[in-house]
Each structure stands twice: as C-alpha cells, then as structure tokens.
Amino acid sequence: MIKQTCKTLTVLICVIGYFGCTQDTTQRSWKTVESGTDAHLYSVHFADDKRGWAVGSKGVVLTTIDGGLTWAVQSPPKALSKKPLNRVHFSTPTHGWTIGLMGQIHYTASGGKSWTEQKSQVQNGLLDLFFINPTEGWIVGGSGVILHTNNGGGRWEKQPAPPGKHLWAVHFVDNQNGWAVGEEGKILYTQDGGKHWLEQQSHIEEPLLGVYFTDVRNGWIVGTNGSILHTADGGVTWNSQKSPTKKALRGVAFKGAQHGWAVGENGLILQTTDGGQTWEIQPNDAKFNLLDINLYKDQGWIVGGKGTILRLS
C-alpha cells in the first residue's frame, strides 16, 4: 500500500512538472541576436511566429522569416524615407504599414518587398499605429492627432479628440474599444471605434509611452520615472503599481492577464507573473535603451538603440 502510494505521488509530481514547470515561461530569458545594423530600432512587429519586421532611424527596415533568429536589412538601399520610421504593424504576413515624421505612412502588400505611400492629410509626427484587422486601424501622434481607416489605409481620416498633447501609444481590443496615451498623464478612451474619445484620469503628470490591454477590462500603461498604471475596469479607475525603477519605460506587453514585460532605458526589462502586483528586473545583456516589445503566442522580441534585438528563448 505504501509502495503504491509513493508510486502515485511520483506520477502526480511528474504530471505537475510537465504541465507546470516545463511550461513556465518565467524560466525563459531574453537573448541578444545579431541585427546587421547599428541604426536605432524603434518598433518591432510579428505577423506570425516566423515572419517579423523592425524599423528605425535612417529609414531602416529589417525582416526575419525564422522567428527572429536571423535578420536581413530590407531597406535601405532603397529606403522608404531618410527620416526615422517610428512604428511598424502587419495585419497579415503580406499587409503592413510603417509611419514616421511629417505625416508619413507607407504601406506594403508584399511583405515589405515594395512599399507605397498613403496620404495622411496631416503634417504631424506619427508615433504609433494599431490595426485590429486588415482593414481597420488607428494612428496617433503629435499635437494629439488621431487618424482612422476602415479600408486598409486607402483613406485616412482625422478623428475628433482633445487637442494639444502628443499621443505616444494606442491599443485596441476590438473594433470599438481602444485607448491612447501621451503627455502629462493623458489617457483617452473610445467605445465606438473612435467616433468619440473621452478622457480617463491617470492621476499622474508623467509622459505615458506605452499601453496594452489583454481584454476590455484589464490594461497596463507605462511611462517615464518608472510609471506603471493598471486598470481592472476598463479605465474607470487607474492605479499605480509598485515599480522597481525610476527609469523611463517605453513599451509593455502581456501574455494573458498575469504574465507581462515592460522595457525601457539602458537595457531595462521588467517582468511580472502576477498581473503587476510585483515587478522584477530581469537580467539580460542589452546595454542600450529598449524601445519596443512584441509578443506572439509563446514568443517575444524587443528592439532598441544601436540595432539591439532581443529574443525570448
């Protein structure tokens, strides 16, 4: 009987180990991979687990087809722009957009092999974009501009929003509910696809630089001075989470409601496995500012200064 009990316990421990420890992404780490460029990389986005793009200074566009193990410079020599490209987003492996200064929007239907310019009708610096599907997307930028398209960028139109403050980041959970964040603790929210944008109270005056929602209720915002905000009610109330740093945080992303990362200055990576109740600094070998993070299922990528690319492995 005792022998049988021990055998049963051993089996249970193995099962727990299989479904728990071996699947626990907290044991994984961020490793630097060669980018092939020394340009600053401001944004990274993957359309699936293999195909991804990164953009940055000098109009550089990088691409990978093996999950970020190796990267190739897609542009230049025929750079889209001599000015920085601030963000990239692909809705499918072939359809993507990148944005920059002076209202620049570039679109590809060939996975980045060729790009065409789309007319933004504005001269503002464009700072972030998000597509919820291949046709509907939003762009935010300088002086509080918000642009929207419902036909894949064939036409971009300004949406009414409180003017004045730069908006640094935007995120939608469906085609109705979205958030934009920016200067002096600005948080804007829409529940009708951007026909109306309303302010939510952050209760801080720090610039807010990144926003991510896992569903319509649960979201996180990061910013300068180590600021981390969390809501569990769609932004009706925002509460500060305890941060282990005073460095600026530039991006945030979550895998489910519990496990997330935030990235920032001087190679800083923060990790939480409890929805942000605790954040811990995650050791890595990056030396330069980290500027964006993108997750796809169990994989993740971070980009930053001087061609820095990190891969979750």
C-alpha positions as CSV (number, residue, x, y, z in Angstrom):
1,M,0.0,0.0,0.0
2,I,2.8,2.4,0.9
3,K,4.7,1.5,-2.2
4,Q,1.6,2.1,-4.3
5,T,1.0,5.5,-2.7
6,C,4.6,6.5,-3.3
7,K,4.3,5.5,-7.0
8,T,1.1,7.5,-7.3
9,L,2.8,10.6,-5.7
10,T,5.7,10.2,-8.1
11,V,3.3,10.2,-11.1
12,L,1.5,13.2,-9.8
13,I,4.8,15.1,-9.3
14,C,5.8,14.3,-12.9
15,V,2.4,15.4,-14.2
16,I,2.6,18.7,-12.3
17,G,6.1,19.1,-13.6
18,Y,5.0,18.5,-17.1
19,F,2.0,20.9,-17.1
20,G,3.6,23.4,-14.7
21,C,7.4,23.8,-14.5
22,T,8.2,22.8,-18.1
23,Q,5.6,25.2,-19.4
24,D,6.5,28.0,-17.1
25,T,7.8,30.9,-19.2
26,T,9.2,32.6,-16.1
27,Q,12.2,30.3,-16.6
28,R,12.9,31.7,-20.1
29,S,15.3,34.6,-20.8
30,W,15.9,37.3,-23.3
31,K,18.9,36.7,-25.6
32,T,20.6,39.2,-28.0
33,V,20.6,38.3,-31.7
34,E,22.5,39.9,-34.4
35,S,20.5,42.6,-36.3
36,G,23.1,43.5,-39.0
37,T,22.6,47.3,-38.4
38,D,23.7,49.9,-35.9
39,A,20.6,52.0,-36.6
40,H,18.3,52.7,-33.6
41,L,15.3,50.4,-33.8
42,Y,12.1,51.9,-32.6
43,S,9.5,49.3,-33.3
44,V,9.1,45.5,-34.0
45,H,6.0,43.5,-35.0
46,F,5.4,39.9,-36.0
47,A,2.5,38.7,-38.2
48,D,3.0,35.1,-37.1
49,D,5.6,33.0,-35.3
50,K,8.1,33.2,-38.2
51,R,7.7,36.5,-40.1
52,G,8.5,39.8,-38.4
53,W,9.8,43.3,-39.2
54,A,11.6,46.1,-37.3
55,V,12.0,49.7,-38.3
56,G,14.1,52.7,-37.0
57,S,16.4,55.5,-37.8
58,K,17.6,56.4,-41.3
59,G,14.5,54.7,-42.7
60,V,15.8,51.2,-41.9
61,V,13.5,48.2,-42.3
62,L,14.6,44.8,-41.1
63,T,12.8,41.5,-41.7
64,T,13.1,37.9,-40.5
65,I,11.5,34.7,-41.7
66,D,12.8,32.3,-39.0
67,G,11.2,33.8,-35.8
68,G,13.9,36.4,-35.3
69,L,16.9,34.1,-35.2
70,T,18.4,35.9,-38.2
71,W,17.5,39.3,-39.6
72,A,18.1,40.9,-43.1
73,V,18.1,44.6,-44.0
74,Q,15.2,45.0,-46.3
75,S,15.6,48.8,-46.7
76,P,18.0,50.6,-47.5
77,P,19.4,50.7,-50.1
78,K,16.0,51.8,-51.4
79,A,15.0,53.4,-48.1
80,L,11.3,54.4,-47.6
81,S,12.5,57.6,-46.0
82,K,15.7,59.4,-44.9
83,K,13.8,60.3,-41.8
84,P,13.1,57.9,-38.9
85,L,10.4,55.3,-39.1
86,N,8.6,55.3,-35.7
87,R,6.3,52.2,-35.8
88,V,5.6,49.2,-37.9
89,H,2.5,46.9,-37.8
90,F,1.4,44.0,-40.0
91,S,-2.1,42.7,-40.1
92,T,-1.2,39.7,-42.2
93,P,2.2,38.3,-43.3
94,T,1.9,40.4,-46.5
95,H,0.0,43.5,-45.5
96,G,1.8,46.1,-43.3
97,W,2.3,49.7,-42.5
98,T,5.0,51.9,-41.1
99,I,4.8,55.5,-40.0
100,G,7.1,58.4,-39.3
101,L,7.6,62.2,-39.2
102,M,5.7,64.8,-41.3
103,G,2.6,62.6,-41.6
104,Q,4.5,59.7,-43.4
105,I,2.5,56.5,-43.9
106,H,3.9,53.7,-46.0
107,Y,2.0,50.5,-47.0
108,T,3.1,47.1,-48.4
109,A,1.0,44.3,-49.8
110,S,4.1,42.2,-50.5
111,G,5.6,41.6,-47.1
112,G,7.8,44.6,-47.4
113,K,9.3,43.8,-50.8
114,S,7.8,47.0,-52.1
115,W,6.1,50.0,-50.4
116,T,3.7,52.7,-51.5
117,E,2.9,56.0,-49.7
118,Q,-0.5,56.5,-48.2
119,K,-1.8,60.1,-47.7
120,S,-2.3,61.0,-44.1
121,Q,-3.6,64.5,-44.8
122,V,-1.5,65.8,-41.8
123,Q,2.0,67.1,-41.2
124,N,2.2,65.9,-37.6
125,G,4.8,63.4,-36.5
126,L,3.1,60.0,-36.3
127,L,4.1,58.0,-33.3
128,D,2.1,54.7,-33.0
129,L,-0.3,52.7,-35.0
130,F,-2.6,49.7,-34.4
131,F,-4.7,47.5,-36.8
132,I,-7.4,45.3,-35.3
133,N,-7.9,43.6,-38.7
134,P,-6.6,44.0,-42.3
135,T,-8.9,46.9,-43.0
136,E,-9.4,48.9,-39.8
137,G,-6.6,50.7,-38.0
138,W,-5.7,53.8,-36.0
139,I,-2.6,56.1,-35.8
140,V,-1.8,58.6,-33.1
141,G,0.9,61.3,-33.0
142,G,1.9,64.9,-32.4
143,S,-0.5,67.5,-31.0
144,G,-3.0,64.8,-30.2
145,V,-3.8,63.8,-33.7
146,I,-5.7,60.5,-34.2
147,L,-6.2,59.0,-37.7
148,H,-8.5,56.2,-38.6
149,T,-9.0,54.0,-41.7
150,N,-11.7,51.4,-42.4
151,N,-10.3,50.4,-45.8
152,G,-6.7,49.4,-45.1
153,G,-5.4,52.9,-45.5
154,G,-6.9,53.8,-48.8
155,R,-8.3,56.7,-46.9
156,W,-7.2,58.1,-43.5
157,E,-9.4,60.5,-41.7
158,K,-8.9,62.5,-38.5
159,Q,-11.0,61.6,-35.5
160,P,-12.2,64.2,-33.0
161,A,-10.1,64.2,-29.9
162,P,-9.0,66.7,-27.2
163,P,-6.1,68.7,-28.9
164,G,-2.7,69.7,-27.7
165,K,-0.9,66.8,-26.1
166,H,1.3,64.4,-28.0
167,L,-0.1,60.9,-28.1
168,W,2.6,58.3,-27.9
169,A,0.8,55.0,-28.0
170,V,-2.5,53.4,-29.0
171,H,-4.1,50.0,-28.4
172,F,-7.5,48.4,-29.3
173,V,-9.0,45.2,-28.1
174,D,-11.7,45.1,-30.7
175,N,-13.1,47.5,-33.4
176,Q,-14.9,49.5,-30.8
177,N,-12.8,49.7,-27.6
178,G,-9.4,51.4,-27.6
179,W,-7.0,53.6,-25.6
180,A,-4.5,56.3,-26.5
181,V,-1.9,57.7,-24.0
182,G,0.5,60.6,-24.1
183,E,2.0,63.7,-22.5
184,E,1.3,64.8,-18.9
185,G,-0.6,61.6,-18.0
186,K,-3.1,61.9,-20.8
187,I,-5.3,58.8,-21.3
188,L,-8.1,58.8,-23.9
189,Y,-10.7,56.1,-24.3
190,T,-13.2,55.2,-27.0
191,Q,-16.0,52.7,-27.0
192,D,-17.3,53.5,-30.5
193,G,-14.3,52.9,-32.7
194,G,-13.0,56.5,-32.2
195,K,-16.1,58.5,-33.2
196,H,-15.8,59.9,-29.7
197,W,-12.7,60.0,-27.4
198,L,-13.1,60.7,-23.7
199,E,-10.5,61.4,-21.1
200,Q,-9.8,59.0,-18.2
201,Q,-7.9,60.1,-15.1
202,S,-4.4,58.8,-14.6
203,H,-3.7,60.9,-11.5
204,I,-0.1,61.5,-12.6
205,E,1.6,64.0,-14.8
206,E,4.3,61.8,-16.2
207,P,4.5,61.2,-20.0
208,L,2.8,57.9,-20.8
209,L,4.7,56.0,-23.5
210,G,3.1,52.5,-23.8
211,V,-0.3,50.9,-23.4
212,Y,-1.5,47.3,-23.6
213,F,-4.9,45.6,-22.8
214,T,-5.5,41.9,-22.6
215,D,-9.3,42.4,-22.8
216,V,-11.8,45.2,-22.5
217,R,-11.3,45.5,-18.7
218,N,-7.6,44.7,-17.9
219,G,-4.9,47.0,-19.1
220,W,-1.5,48.5,-18.3
221,I,0.3,51.8,-19.1
222,V,4.0,52.6,-18.7
223,G,5.9,55.9,-18.8
224,T,8.7,58.0,-17.5
225,N,10.1,57.8,-14.0
226,G,9.2,54.1,-13.9
227,S,5.5,54.7,-14.0
228,I,3.2,51.7,-14.3
229,L,-0.6,52.0,-14.2
230,H,-3.2,49.2,-14.1
231,T,-6.9,49.1,-14.6
232,A,-9.3,46.2,-14.0
233,D,-12.4,48.0,-15.0
234,G,-11.6,49.3,-18.5
235,G,-10.0,52.5,-17.2
236,V,-12.8,53.8,-15.0
237,T,-10.1,53.7,-12.3
238,W,-6.3,53.6,-12.9
239,N,-4.0,52.6,-10.0
240,S,-0.2,52.9,-9.8
241,Q,1.6,49.6,-9.5
242,K,4.9,49.4,-7.5
243,S,7.8,49.8,-9.8
244,P,11.4,48.8,-9.0
245,T,12.9,51.6,-11.2
246,K,12.8,55.3,-11.9
247,K,14.0,54.8,-15.4
248,A,11.7,55.6,-18.3
249,L,9.6,52.6,-19.6
250,R,8.9,52.7,-23.3
251,G,6.8,49.6,-24.0
252,V,4.7,47.0,-22.3
253,A,3.1,43.7,-23.5
254,F,1.3,40.8,-21.8
255,K,0.8,37.1,-22.4
256,G,-2.5,36.6,-20.7
257,A,-3.7,38.5,-17.7
258,Q,-0.8,37.6,-15.4
259,H,2.5,37.4,-17.3
260,G,3.9,40.6,-18.8
261,W,7.0,42.6,-19.6
262,A,7.9,46.3,-19.7
263,V,11.1,47.6,-21.4
264,G,13.0,50.9,-21.0
265,E,16.2,52.7,-20.6
266,N,19.7,51.2,-20.5
267,G,18.6,47.7,-21.3
268,L,15.9,47.5,-18.6
269,I,13.4,44.7,-18.7
270,L,10.8,44.3,-16.0
271,Q,8.7,41.1,-15.6
272,T,5.6,40.2,-13.7
273,T,3.9,36.9,-13.3
274,D,1.0,38.1,-11.1
275,G,-0.6,40.8,-13.2
276,G,1.7,43.5,-12.0
277,Q,1.3,43.1,-8.3
278,T,5.0,42.6,-8.3
279,W,7.5,43.7,-11.0
280,E,11.1,42.4,-11.0
281,I,14.1,43.4,-13.1
282,Q,15.0,40.6,-15.5
283,P,18.8,40.3,-16.1
284,N,19.9,40.5,-19.8
285,D,22.9,41.6,-21.8
286,A,21.4,44.6,-23.5
287,K,23.3,47.9,-23.0
288,F,21.2,50.4,-24.9
289,N,17.7,51.8,-24.5
290,L,15.0,49.3,-25.2
291,L,12.2,50.9,-27.2
292,D,9.5,48.4,-28.1
293,I,8.3,44.9,-27.3
294,N,6.1,42.5,-29.3
295,L,4.7,39.1,-28.3
296,Y,3.2,36.4,-30.5
297,K,1.8,33.4,-28.6
298,D,4.8,31.9,-26.7
299,Q,7.4,34.0,-28.5
300,G,8.6,37.6,-27.9
301,W,11.0,40.2,-29.3
302,I,12.4,43.5,-28.1
303,V,14.2,46.2,-30.1
304,G,16.3,49.3,-29.1
305,G,19.2,51.5,-29.6
306,K,22.2,50.7,-31.9
307,G,20.5,47.8,-33.6
308,T,19.6,46.0,-30.4
309,I,17.3,43.0,-30.9
310,L,16.4,40.5,-28.1
311,R,14.5,37.3,-28.5
312,L,12.7,35.3,-25.8
313,S,14.3,31.9,-25.6
